[in-house]
Amino acid sequence: QLACGKTGYDYQSVRRWTTPNKLGYRLADCEKIFIPVHRDVHWCLAIIDMKEETFHYLDSLGGKDSGVLRILARYIMDELKDKNNIEIDTSSWRVVSVHIPLQHNGWDCGMFMLKFIDFYSRGLILSFSQEHMEYFRMRTAKEILRLRAD
């Protein structure tokens, strides 16, 4: 949604998604912001690390997308200005390359993206591989069903 519009950037279309009432907190108070990225038929993950002033792009097929990171740099500047009246300049922020496990099929990108969030948010090394995806799919399904039952 953010990357739509006539110019390829449309902050207004996502502006209401991150109000403190909806989130229960302010994005300005977050250390890391995880953004699932869907490109055609493929899921990746972008991370804005507010504490370290860095951007990360994790693609289980090994791709890179500097366009997504440019959009997110602009987004976080607009978001902090709009919601918190804080002006930041992300031009000096670094893009960090992370060694990540890669997928070996054409359908596990979503599960890789979820596990990147899971491990990265806990500060864990991304110590899984393609062979773990079947287990992760089953475990995720059970967690969803358990939440639905509660």
DRENTORKOL-3810 file (N, C-alpha, C; in nm, 4 decimals):
REM DRENTORKOL-3810
@n.u->0.0823; n.v->-0.1181; n.w->0.0000; ca.u->0.0000; ca.v->0.0000; ca.w->0.0000; c.u->0.0876; c.v->0.1257; c.w->0.0000
@n.u->0.1913; n.v->0.1247; n.w->0.0803; ca.u->0.2805; ca.v->0.2398; ca.w->0.0911; c.u->0.3500; c.v->0.2698; c.w->-0.0414
@n.u->0.3811; n.v->0.1672; n.w->-0.1186; ca.u->0.4548; ca.v->0.1852; ca.w->-0.2433; c.u->0.3632; c.v->0.2036; c.w->-0.3642
@n.u->0.2388; n.v->0.2395; n.w->-0.3396; ca.u->0.1438; ca.v->0.2625; ca.w->-0.4487; c.u->0.1345; c.v->0.4120; c.w->-0.4782
@n.u->0.0377; n.v->0.4472; n.w->-0.5537; ca.u->0.0172; ca.v->0.5883; ca.w->-0.5862; c.u->0.0920; c.v->0.6267; c.w->-0.7124
@n.u->0.0694; n.v->0.7478; n.w->-0.7572; ca.u->0.1274; ca.v->0.7953; ca.w->-0.8836; c.u->0.2795; c.v->0.8037; c.w->-0.8790
@n.u->0.3346; n.v->0.8326; n.w->-0.7608; ca.u->0.4793; ca.v->0.8496; ca.w->-0.7497; c.u->0.5499; c.v->0.7259; c.w->-0.6949
@n.u->0.4745; n.v->0.6198; n.w->-0.6649; ca.u->0.5342; ca.v->0.5005; ca.w->-0.6057; c.u->0.5529; c.v->0.5121; c.w->-0.4558
@n.u->0.4933; n.v->0.6171; n.w->-0.3983; ca.u->0.4999; ca.v->0.6375; ca.w->-0.2537; c.u->0.3716; c.v->0.7074; c.w->-0.2112
@n.u->0.3014; n.v->0.6518; n.w->-0.1127; ca.u->0.1745; ca.v->0.7093; ca.w->-0.0705; c.u->0.1586; c.v->0.6950; c.w->0.0805
@n.u->0.2218; n.v->0.7844; n.w->0.1550; ca.u->0.2138; ca.v->0.7811; ca.w->0.3005; c.u->0.0698; c.v->0.7940; c.w->0.3490
@n.u->-0.0102; n.v->0.8772; n.w->0.2830; ca.u->-0.1480; ca.v->0.9009; ca.w->0.3275; c.u->-0.2310; c.v->0.7726; c.w->0.3302
@n.u->-0.1985; n.v->0.6774; n.w->0.2428; ca.u->-0.2778; ca.v->0.5539; ca.w->0.2389; c.u->-0.2515; c.v->0.4633; c.w->0.3595
@n.u->-0.1411; n.v->0.4842; n.w->0.4295; ca.u->-0.1094; ca.v->0.4002; ca.w->0.5462; c.u->-0.1018; c.v->0.4815; c.w->0.6756
@n.u->-0.1204; n.v->0.6105; n.w->0.6659; ca.u->-0.1047; ca.v->0.7009; ca.w->0.7804; c.u->-0.1860; c.v->0.6575; c.w->0.9016
@n.u->-0.3077; n.v->0.6134; n.w->0.8813; ca.u->-0.3972; ca.v->0.5791; ca.w->0.9925; c.u->-0.3665; c.v->0.4425; c.w->1.0534
@n.u->-0.2800; n.v->0.3635; n.w->0.9922; ca.u->-0.2496; ca.v->0.2288; ca.w->1.0409; c.u->-0.1733; c.v->0.2299; c.w->1.1727
@n.u->-0.1028; n.v->0.3385; n.w->1.2016; ca.u->-0.0099; ca.v->0.3379; ca.w->1.3146; c.u->-0.0434; c.v->0.4414; c.w->1.4205
@n.u->-0.1701; n.v->0.4688; n.w->1.4396; ca.u->-0.2057; ca.v->0.5604; ca.w->1.5471; c.u->-0.1797; c.v->0.4908; c.w->1.6805
@n.u->-0.1424; n.v->0.5664; n.w->1.7824; ca.u->-0.1187; ca.v->0.5057; ca.w->1.9137; c.u->-0.2402; c.v->0.4283; c.w->1.9660
@n.u->-0.3605; n.v->0.4743; n.w->1.9332; ca.u->-0.4808; ca.v->0.4016; ca.w->1.9775; c.u->-0.4886; c.v->0.2640; c.w->1.9134
@n.u->-0.4525; n.v->0.2532; n.w->1.7875; ca.u->-0.4574; ca.v->0.1230; ca.w->1.7196; c.u->-0.3440; c.v->0.0320; c.w->1.7652
@n.u->-0.2255; n.v->0.0873; n.w->1.7791; ca.u->-0.1088; ca.v->0.0065; ca.w->1.8158; c.u->-0.0995; c.v->-0.0196; c.w->1.9661
@n.u->-0.1385; n.v->0.0787; n.w->2.0441; ca.u->-0.1202; ca.v->0.0694; ca.w->2.1884; c.u->0.0143; c.v->0.1256; c.w->2.2322
@n.u->0.0890; n.v->0.1796; n.w->2.1381; ca.u->0.2193; ca.v->0.2413; ca.w->2.1630; c.u->0.2514; c.v->0.3316; c.w->2.0451
@n.u->0.3618; n.v->0.4056; n.w->2.0565; ca.u->0.4056; ca.v->0.4927; ca.w->1.9471; c.u->0.5212; c.v->0.4260; c.w->1.8735
@n.u->0.5219; n.v->0.4351; n.w->1.7416; ca.u->0.6353; ca.v->0.3795; ca.w->1.6665; c.u->0.7664; c.v->0.4449; c.w->1.7086
@n.u->0.7601; n.v->0.5705; n.w->1.7495; ca.u->0.8808; ca.v->0.6407; ca.w->1.7933; c.u->0.9453; c.v->0.5737; c.w->1.9137
@n.u->0.8681; n.v->0.4950; n.w->1.9886; ca.u->0.9196; ca.v->0.4276; ca.w->2.1077; c.u->0.9766; c.v->0.2893; c.w->2.0783
@n.u->0.9657; n.v->0.2440; n.w->1.9547; ca.u->1.0120; ca.v->0.1100; ca.w->1.9171; c.u->1.1612; c.v->0.1106; c.w->1.8858
@n.u->1.2284; n.v->0.0028; n.w->1.9238; ca.u->1.3681; ca.v->-0.0148; ca.w->1.8843; c.u->1.3779; c.v->-0.0702; c.w->1.7431
@n.u->1.2916; n.v->-0.1677; n.w->1.7128; ca.u->1.2921; ca.v->-0.2299; ca.w->1.5800; c.u->1.1498; c.v->-0.2343; c.w->1.5278
@n.u->1.1357; n.v->-0.2070; n.w->1.3995; ca.u->1.0066; ca.v->-0.2133; ca.w->1.3332; c.u->1.0192; c.v->-0.3157; c.w->1.2206
@n.u->0.9368; n.v->-0.4187; n.w->1.2248; ca.u->0.9396; ca.v->-0.5268; ca.w->1.1269; c.u->0.8313; c.v->-0.5031; c.w->1.0227
@n.u->0.8700; n.v->-0.5018; n.w->0.8962; ca.u->0.7765; ca.v->-0.4744; ca.w->0.7875; c.u->0.7771; c.v->-0.5908; c.w->0.6892
@n.u->0.6705; n.v->-0.6718; n.w->0.6878; ca.u->0.6587; ca.v->-0.7752; ca.w->0.5843; c.u->0.6442; c.v->-0.7066; c.w->0.4485
@n.u->0.7184; n.v->-0.7538; n.w->0.3516; ca.u->0.7173; ca.v->-0.6953; ca.w->0.2173; c.u->0.6687; c.v->-0.8020; c.w->0.1200
@n.u->0.5624; n.v->-0.7704; n.w->0.0483; ca.u->0.5105; ca.v->-0.8636; ca.w->-0.0521; c.u->0.5366; c.v->-0.8063; c.w->-0.1909
@n.u->0.6154; n.v->-0.8770; n.w->-0.2695; ca.u->0.6502; ca.v->-0.8360; ca.w->-0.4050; c.u->0.5985; c.v->-0.9414; c.w->-0.5006
@n.u->0.4881; n.v->-0.9109; n.w->-0.5680; ca.u->0.4239; ca.v->-1.0022; ca.w->-0.6627; c.u->0.3827; c.v->-1.1319; c.w->-0.5928
@n.u->0.4656; n.v->-1.2349; n.w->-0.5964; ca.u->0.4310; ca.v->-1.3631; ca.w->-0.5340; c.u->0.5333; c.v->-1.4043; c.w->-0.4282
@n.u->0.6100; n.v->-1.3091; n.w->-0.3784; ca.u->0.7208; ca.v->-1.3423; ca.w->-0.2882; c.u->0.7181; c.v->-1.2534; c.w->-0.1645
@n.u->0.7392; n.v->-1.3154; n.w->-0.0467; ca.u->0.7461; ca.v->-1.2428; ca.w->0.0800; c.u->0.8906; c.v->-1.2248; c.w->0.1242
@n.u->0.9222; n.v->-1.1046; n.w->0.1694; ca.u->1.0534; ca.v->-1.0712; ca.w->0.2272; c.u->1.0269; c.v->-0.9941; c.w->0.3569
@n.u->1.1325; n.v->-0.9550; n.w->0.4227; ca.u->1.1194; ca.v->-0.8781; ca.w->0.5457; c.u->1.2143; c.v->-0.7593; c.w->0.5413
@n.u->1.1621; n.v->-0.6432; n.w->0.5782; ca.u->1.2454; ca.v->-0.5251; ca.w->0.5983; c.u->1.2387; c.v->-0.4900; c.w->0.7467
@n.u->1.3492; n.v->-0.4406; n.w->0.7987; ca.u->1.3555; ca.v->-0.4026; ca.w->0.9395; c.u->1.4116; c.v->-0.2615; c.w->0.9491
@n.u->1.3421; n.v->-0.1782; n.w->1.0229; ca.u->1.3944; ca.v->-0.0459; ca.w->1.0574; c.u->1.4422; c.v->-0.0570; c.w->1.2012
@n.u->1.5711; n.v->-0.0413; n.w->1.2218; ca.u->1.6285; ca.v->-0.0471; ca.w->1.3562; c.u->1.6500; c.v->0.0965; c.w->1.4031
@n.u->1.5575; n.v->0.1449; n.w->1.4841; ca.u->1.5601; ca.v->0.2837; ca.w->1.5295; c.u->1.6780; c.v->0.3107; c.w->1.6229
@n.u->1.7128; n.v->0.2129; n.w->1.7023; ca.u->1.8209; ca.v->0.2295; ca.w->1.8000; c.u->1.9563; c.v->0.2395; c.w->1.7305
@n.u->1.9797; n.v->0.1493; n.w->1.6353; ca.u->2.1082; ca.v->0.1454; ca.w->1.5654; c.u->2.1113; c.v->0.2342; c.w->1.4410
@n.u->1.9950; n.v->0.2907; n.w->1.4054; ca.u->1.9804; ca.v->0.3733; ca.w->1.2849; c.u->2.0275; c.v->0.2976; c.w->1.1607
@n.u->1.9656; n.v->0.1803; n.w->1.1431; ca.u->2.0002; ca.v->0.0956; ca.w->1.0291; c.u->1.8731; c.v->0.0408; c.w->0.9645
@n.u->1.8905; n.v->-0.0057; n.w->0.8420; ca.u->1.7855; ca.v->-0.0751; ca.w->0.7684; c.u->1.8388; c.v->-0.2125; c.w->0.7306
@n.u->1.7495; n.v->-0.3118; n.w->0.7321; ca.u->1.7848; ca.v->-0.4482; ca.w->0.6929; c.u->1.6813; c.v->-0.4961; c.w->0.5924
@n.u->1.7255; n.v->-0.5758; n.w->0.4967; ca.u->1.6342; ca.v->-0.6379; ca.w->0.4009; c.u->1.6690; c.v->-0.7857; c.w->0.3954
@n.u->1.5764; n.v->-0.8687; n.w->0.4378; ca.u->1.5998; ca.v->-1.0128; ca.w->0.4447; c.u->1.5106; c.v->-1.0832; c.w->0.3433
@n.u->1.5741; n.v->-1.1400; n.w->0.2429; ca.u->1.5041; ca.v->-1.2096; ca.w->0.1348; c.u->1.5561; c.v->-1.3518; c.w->0.1303
@n.u->1.4679; n.v->-1.4468; n.w->0.1544; ca.u->1.5086; ca.v->-1.5873; ca.w->0.1608; c.u->1.5532; c.v->-1.6425; c.w->0.0255
@n.u->1.5363; n.v->-1.5654; n.w->-0.0813; ca.u->1.5908; ca.v->-1.6041; ca.w->-0.2127; c.u->1.7224; c.v->-1.5322; c.w->-0.2411
@n.u->1.7675; n.v->-1.4527; n.w->-0.1458; ca.u->1.8960; ca.v->-1.3859; ca.w->-0.1584; c.u->1.8929; c.v->-1.2542; c.w->-0.2336
@n.u->1.7741; n.v->-1.2044; n.w->-0.2644; ca.u->1.7629; ca.v->-1.0794; ca.w->-0.3388; c.u->1.7870; c.v->-0.9565; c.w->-0.2530
@n.u->1.8044; n.v->-0.8456; n.w->-0.3206; ca.u->1.8208; ca.v->-0.7158; ca.w->-0.2553; c.u->1.7223; c.v->-0.6199; c.w->-0.3204
@n.u->1.6693; n.v->-0.5261; n.w->-0.2441; ca.u->1.5760; ca.v->-0.4288; ca.w->-0.2992; c.u->1.5984; c.v->-0.2943; c.w->-0.2318
@n.u->1.6891; n.v->-0.2162; n.w->-0.2869; ca.u->1.7196; ca.v->-0.0852; ca.w->-0.2291; c.u->1.6009; c.v->0.0097; c.w->-0.2427
@n.u->1.5127; n.v->-0.0160; n.w->-0.3407; ca.u->1.3932; ca.v->0.0672; ca.w->-0.3559; c.u->1.3024; c.v->0.0584; c.w->-0.2347
@n.u->1.2841; n.v->-0.0616; n.w->-0.1817; ca.u->1.2021; ca.v->-0.0792; ca.w->-0.0616; c.u->1.2640; c.v->-0.0028; c.w->0.0545
@n.u->1.3934; n.v->-0.0107; n.w->0.0690; ca.u->1.4590; ca.v->0.0571; ca.w->0.1814; c.u->1.4519; c.v->0.2091; c.w->0.1667
@n.u->1.4600; n.v->0.2607; n.w->0.0439; ca.u->1.4431; ca.v->0.4057; ca.w->0.0229; c.u->1.3019; c.v->0.4496; c.w->0.0628
@n.u->1.2022; n.v->0.3694; n.w->0.0264; ca.u->1.0640; ca.v->0.4010; ca.w->0.0634; c.u->1.0476; c.v->0.3991; c.w->0.2145
@n.u->1.1069; n.v->0.3002; n.w->0.2817; ca.u->1.0953; ca.v->0.2920; ca.w->0.4272; c.u->1.1701; c.v->0.4055; c.w->0.4974
@n.u->1.2796; n.v->0.4500; n.w->0.4400; ca.u->1.3519; ca.v->0.5649; ca.w->0.4970; c.u->1.2630; c.v->0.6895; c.w->0.4919
@n.u->1.1982; n.v->0.7085; n.w->0.3801; ca.u->1.1063; ca.v->0.8216; ca.w->0.3668; c.u->0.9867; c.v->0.8050; c.w->0.4597
@n.u->0.9349; n.v->0.6821; n.w->0.4674; ca.u->0.8196; ca.v->0.6545; ca.w->0.5528; c.u->0.8479; c.v->0.6877; c.w->0.6995
@n.u->0.9613; n.v->0.6417; n.w->0.7521; ca.u->0.9859; ca.v->0.6637; ca.w->0.8947; c.u->1.0052; c.v->0.8121; c.w->0.9244
@n.u->1.0616; n.v->0.8863; n.w->0.8293; ca.u->1.0723; ca.v->1.0318; ca.w->0.8482; c.u->0.9329; c.v->1.0949; c.w->0.8515
@n.u->0.8464; n.v->1.0570; n.w->0.7565; ca.u->0.7105; ca.v->1.1113; ca.w->0.7522; c.u->0.6297; c.v->1.0699; c.w->0.8751
@n.u->0.6454; n.v->0.9456; n.w->0.9157; ca.u->0.5701; ca.v->0.8927; ca.w->1.0295; c.u->0.6049; c.v->0.9663; c.w->1.1593
@n.u->0.7334; n.v->0.9837; n.w->1.1858; ca.u->0.7743; ca.v->1.0503; ca.w->1.3095; c.u->0.7364; c.v->1.1982; c.w->1.3079
@n.u->0.7440; n.v->1.2595; n.w->1.1923; ca.u->0.7030; ca.v->1.4006; ca.w->1.1808; c.u->0.5526; c.v->1.4131; c.w->1.2038
@n.u->0.4752; n.v->1.3263; n.w->1.1407; ca.u->0.3293; ca.v->1.3332; ca.w->1.1484; c.u->0.2758; c.v->1.3006; c.w->1.2876
@n.u->0.3243; n.v->1.1934; n.w->1.3478; ca.u->0.2655; ca.v->1.1459; ca.w->1.4739; c.u->0.3316; c.v->1.2055; c.w->1.5988
@n.u->0.4600; n.v->1.2425; n.w->1.5880; ca.u->0.5332; ca.v->1.2840; ca.w->1.7086; c.u->0.6004; c.v->1.4197; c.w->1.6960
@n.u->0.5839; n.v->1.4825; n.w->1.5797; ca.u->0.6496; ca.v->1.6104; ca.w->1.5522; c.u->0.8008; c.v->1.6023; c.w->1.5748
@n.u->0.8577; n.v->1.4865; n.w->1.5363; ca.u->1.0019; ca.v->1.4637; ca.w->1.5460; c.u->1.0577; c.v->1.4619; c.w->1.4045
@n.u->1.1591; n.v->1.5424; n.w->1.3805; ca.u->1.2222; ca.v->1.5429; ca.w->1.2485; c.u->1.3537; c.v->1.4668; c.w->1.2572
@n.u->1.3675; n.v->1.3659; n.w->1.1707; ca.u->1.4924; ca.v->1.2912; ca.w->1.1631; c.u->1.5403; c.v->1.2920; c.w->1.0190
@n.u->1.6671; n.v->1.2661; n.w->1.0013; ca.u->1.7267; ca.v->1.2559; ca.w->0.8691; c.u->1.7873; c.v->1.1167; c.w->0.8582
@n.u->1.7315; n.v->1.0344; n.w->0.7718; ca.u->1.7786; ca.v->0.8967; ca.w->0.7586; c.u->1.8887; c.v->0.8824; c.w->0.6537
@n.u->1.9332; n.v->0.9927; n.w->0.5961; ca.u->2.0330; ca.v->0.9829; ca.w->0.4887; c.u->2.1663; c.v->0.9232; c.w->0.5364
@n.u->2.1949; n.v->0.9340; n.w->0.6646; ca.u->2.3197; ca.v->0.8772; ca.w->0.7165; c.u->2.3005; c.v->0.7366; c.w->0.7740
@n.u->2.1780; n.v->0.6863; n.w->0.7753; ca.u->2.1531; ca.v->0.5518; ca.w->0.8274; c.u->2.2150; c.v->0.4494; c.w->0.7341
@n.u->2.2627; n.v->0.3409; n.w->0.7909; ca.u->2.3289; ca.v->0.2363; ca.w->0.7128; c.u->2.2318; c.v->0.1253; c.w->0.6745
@n.u->2.2611; n.v->0.0636; n.w->0.5616; ca.u->2.1927; ca.v->-0.0587; ca.w->0.5218; c.u->2.2849; c.v->-0.1728; c.w->0.5620
@n.u->2.2348; n.v->-0.2627; n.w->0.6457; ca.u->2.3156; ca.v->-0.3713; ca.w->0.6999; c.u->2.2810; c.v->-0.5006; c.w->0.6269
@n.u->2.3819; n.v->-0.5682; n.w->0.5791; ca.u->2.3627; ca.v->-0.7002; ca.w->0.5191; c.u->2.3723; c.v->-0.8046; c.w->0.6290
@n.u->2.2796; n.v->-0.8970; n.w->0.6275; ca.u->2.2728; ca.v->-1.0011; ca.w->0.7290; c.u->2.2839; c.v->-1.1357; c.w->0.6592
@n.u->2.3674; n.v->-1.2242; n.w->0.7122; ca.u->2.3748; ca.v->-1.3598; ca.w->0.6581; c.u->2.2490; c.v->-1.4335; c.w->0.7022
@n.u->2.1717; n.v->-1.4795; n.w->0.6044; ca.u->2.0444; ca.v->-1.5437; ca.w->0.6364; c.u->2.0350; c.v->-1.6802; c.w->0.5692
@n.u->1.9549; n.v->-1.7688; n.w->0.6273; ca.u->1.9291; ca.v->-1.8962; ca.w->0.5609; c.u->1.8445; c.v->-1.8725; c.w->0.4355
@n.u->1.8687; n.v->-1.9523; n.w->0.3330; ca.u->1.7980; ca.v->-1.9362; ca.w->0.2062; c.u->1.7016; c.v->-2.0514; c.w->0.1822
@n.u->1.5944; n.v->-2.0217; n.w->0.1137; ca.u->1.4978; ca.v->-2.1250; ca.w->0.0798; c.u->1.5419; c.v->-2.1953; c.w->-0.0481
@n.u->1.5000; n.v->-2.3200; n.w->-0.0625; ca.u->1.5383; ca.v->-2.4009; ca.w->-0.1779; c.u->1.4174; c.v->-2.4478; c.w->-0.2571
@n.u->1.3041; n.v->-2.3811; n.w->-0.2369; ca.u->1.1840; ca.v->-2.4147; ca.w->-0.3137; c.u->1.1115; c.v->-2.2850; c.w->-0.3471
@n.u->0.9969; n.v->-2.2954; n.w->-0.4087; ca.u->0.9248; ca.v->-2.1774; ca.w->-0.4513; c.u->0.8052; c.v->-2.1414; c.w->-0.3659
@n.u->0.7925; n.v->-2.2000; n.w->-0.2458; ca.u->0.6722; ca.v->-2.1736; ca.w->-0.1680; c.u->0.6944; c.v->-2.1430; c.w->-0.0200
@n.u->0.8129; n.v->-2.1475; n.w->0.0300; ca.u->0.8342; ca.v->-2.1273; ca.w->0.1740; c.u->0.8738; c.v->-1.9847; c.w->0.2135
@n.u->0.8655; n.v->-1.8893; n.w->0.1224; ca.u->0.9108; ca.v->-1.7537; ca.w->0.1538; c.u->0.8346; c.v->-1.6926; c.w->0.2713
@n.u->0.7041; n.v->-1.7179; n.w->0.2798; ca.u->0.6255; ca.v->-1.6635; ca.w->0.3904; c.u->0.6687; c.v->-1.7178; c.w->0.5247
@n.u->0.6983; n.v->-1.8464; n.w->0.5296; ca.u->0.7429; ca.v->-1.9069; ca.w->0.6551; c.u->0.8828; c.v->-1.8572; c.w->0.6911
@n.u->0.9707; n.v->-1.8432; n.w->0.5914; ca.u->1.1026; ca.v->-1.7856; ca.w->0.6193; c.u->1.0867; c.v->-1.6452; c.w->0.6769
@n.u->0.9993; n.v->-1.5646; n.w->0.6177; ca.u->0.9791; ca.v->-1.4285; ca.w->0.6646; c.u->0.9299; c.v->-1.4284; c.w->0.8097
@n.u->0.8354; n.v->-1.5157; n.w->0.8420; ca.u->0.7860; ca.v->-1.5244; ca.w->0.9803; c.u->0.8968; c.v->-1.5662; c.w->1.0772
@n.u->0.9794; n.v->-1.6610; n.w->1.0369; ca.u->1.0882; ca.v->-1.7068; ca.w->1.1247; c.u->1.1976; c.v->-1.6009; c.w->1.1371
@n.u->1.2210; n.v->-1.5222; n.w->1.0319; ca.u->1.3154; ca.v->-1.4105; ca.w->1.0440; c.u->1.2666; c.v->-1.3157; c.w->1.1535
@n.u->1.1376; n.v->-1.2834; n.w->1.1532; ca.u->1.0814; ca.v->-1.1956; ca.w->1.2566; c.u->1.0949; c.v->-1.2602; c.w->1.3942
@n.u->1.0553; n.v->-1.3861; n.w->1.4030; ca.u->1.0578; ca.v->-1.4589; ca.w->1.5293; c.u->1.1983; c.v->-1.4600; c.w->1.5897
@n.u->1.2960; n.v->-1.5048; n.w->1.5135; ca.u->1.4324; ca.v->-1.5156; ca.w->1.5648; c.u->1.4941; c.v->-1.3777; c.w->1.5876
@n.u->1.4801; n.v->-1.2884; n.w->1.4907; ca.u->1.5441; ca.v->-1.1573; ca.w->1.4991; c.u->1.4886; c.v->-1.0768; c.w->1.6156
@n.u->1.3572; n.v->-1.0858; n.w->1.6401; ca.u->1.2968; ca.v->-1.0091; ca.w->1.7496; c.u->1.3423; c.v->-1.0584; c.w->1.8862
@n.u->1.3874; n.v->-1.1817; n.w->1.8940; ca.u->1.4364; ca.v->-1.2377; ca.w->2.0200; c.u->1.5876; c.v->-1.2266; c.w->2.0345
@n.u->1.6523; n.v->-1.1684; n.w->1.9321; ca.u->1.7973; ca.v->-1.1549; ca.w->1.9364; c.u->1.8698; c.v->-1.2855; c.w->1.9122
@n.u->1.8027; n.v->-1.3811; n.w->1.8466; ca.u->1.8627; ca.v->-1.5120; ca.w->1.8208; c.u->1.9330; c.v->-1.5153; c.w->1.6858
@n.u->2.0336; n.v->-1.5974; n.w->1.6763; ca.u->2.1000; ca.v->-1.6218; ca.w->1.5485; c.u->2.0023; c.v->-1.6958; c.w->1.4585
@n.u->2.0002; n.v->-1.6608; n.w->1.3316; ca.u->1.9093; ca.v->-1.7249; ca.w->1.2363; c.u->1.9626; c.v->-1.8644; c.w->1.2035
@n.u->1.9430; n.v->-1.9545; n.w->1.2989; ca.u->2.0033; ca.v->-2.0885; ca.w->1.2934; c.u->1.9034; c.v->-2.1943; c.w->1.2473
@n.u->1.8359; n.v->-2.1667; n.w->1.1390; ca.u->1.7443; ca.v->-2.2640; ca.w->1.0815; c.u->1.7708; c.v->-2.2715; c.w->0.9321
@n.u->1.7087; n.v->-2.3689; n.w->0.8676; ca.u->1.7306; ca.v->-2.3871; ca.w->0.7240; c.u->1.6038; c.v->-2.4394; c.w->0.6588
@n.u->1.6129; n.v->-2.4659; n.w->0.5317; ca.u->1.4993; ca.v->-2.5177; ca.w->0.4553; c.u->1.4411; c.v->-2.6433; c.w->0.5207
@n.u->1.5271; n.v->-2.7283; n.w->0.5742; ca.u->1.4792; ca.v->-2.8547; ca.w->0.6313; c.u->1.3886; c.v->-2.8358; c.w->0.7522
@n.u->1.3912; n.v->-2.7179; n.w->0.8151; ca.u->1.3079; ca.v->-2.6914; ca.w->0.9322; c.u->1.1687; c.v->-2.6379; c.w->0.8969
@n.u->1.1454; n.v->-2.6057; n.w->0.7722; ca.u->1.0211; ca.v->-2.5375; ca.w->0.7343; c.u->0.8958; c.v->-2.6223; c.w->0.7568
@n.u->0.9015; n.v->-2.7504; n.w->0.7310; ca.u->0.7830; ca.v->-2.8335; ca.w->0.7540; c.u->0.7440; c.v->-2.8291; c.w->0.9020
@n.u->0.8425; n.v->-2.8419; n.w->0.9905; ca.u->0.8163; ca.v->-2.8331; ca.w->1.1342; c.u->0.7585; c.v->-2.6959; c.w->1.1701
@n.u->0.8177; n.v->-2.5893; n.w->1.1171; ca.u->0.7691; ca.v->-2.4544; ca.w->1.1475; c.u->0.6261; c.v->-2.4337; c.w->1.0968
@n.u->0.5924; n.v->-2.4879; n.w->0.9805; ca.u->0.4553; ca.v->-2.4760; ca.w->0.9295; c.u->0.3565; c.v->-2.5437; c.w->1.0253
@n.u->0.3892; n.v->-2.6643; n.w->1.0686; ca.u->0.3013; ca.v->-2.7377; ca.w->1.1604; c.u->0.2888; c.v->-2.6637; c.w->1.2941
@n.u->0.4001; n.v->-2.6177; n.w->1.3461; ca.u->0.3993; ca.v->-2.5467; ca.w->1.4738; c.u->0.3185; c.v->-2.4174; c.w->1.4647
@n.u->0.3361; n.v->-2.3428; n.w->1.3557; ca.u->0.2624; ca.v->-2.2178; ca.w->1.3363; c.u->0.1128; c.v->-2.2446; c.w->1.3264
@n.u->0.0749; n.v->-2.3486; n.w->1.2527; ca.u->-0.0670; ca.v->-2.3839; ca.w->1.2417; c.u->-0.1248; c.v->-2.4169; c.w->1.3792
@n.u->-0.0525; n.v->-2.4929; n.w->1.4593; ca.u->-0.0999; ca.v->-2.5274; ca.w->1.5939; c.u->-0.1126; c.v->-2.4030; c.w->1.6813
@n.u->-0.0162; n.v->-2.3104; n.w->1.6708; ca.u->-0.0229; ca.v->-2.1868; ca.w->1.7494; c.u->-0.1441; c.v->-2.1034; c.w->1.7094
@n.u->-0.1725; n.v->-2.0947; n.w->1.5800; ca.u->-0.2889; ca.v->-2.0201; ca.w->1.5330; c.u->-0.4170; c.v->-2.0842; c.w->1.5830
@n.u->-0.4257; n.v->-2.2155; n.w->1.5721; ca.u->-0.5463; ca.v->-2.2847; ca.w->1.6185; c.u->-0.5649; c.v->-2.2701; c.w->1.7697
@n.u->-0.4557; n.v->-2.2745; n.w->1.8437; ca.u->-0.4639; ca.v->-2.2594; ca.w->1.9887; c.u->-0.5127; c.v->-2.1170; c.w->2.0245
@n.u->-0.4632; n.v->-2.0160; n.w->1.9555; ca.u->-0.5081; ca.v->-1.8794; ca.w->1.9798; c.u->-0.6552; c.v->-1.8633; c.w->1.9458
@n.u->-0.6974; n.v->-1.9280; n.w->1.8385; ca.u->-0.8375; ca.v->-1.9184; ca.w->1.7967; c.u->-0.9293; c.v->-1.9847; c.w->1.8997
@n.u->-0.8783; n.v->-2.0848; n.w->1.9661; ca.u->-0.9588; ca.v->-2.1570; ca.w->2.0652; c.u->-0.9674; c.v->-2.0811; c.w->2.1980
@n.u->-0.8719; n.v->-1.9930; n.w->2.2241; ca.u->-0.8695; ca.v->-1.9203; ca.w->2.3524; c.u->-0.9714; c.v->-1.8072; c.w->2.3584
END
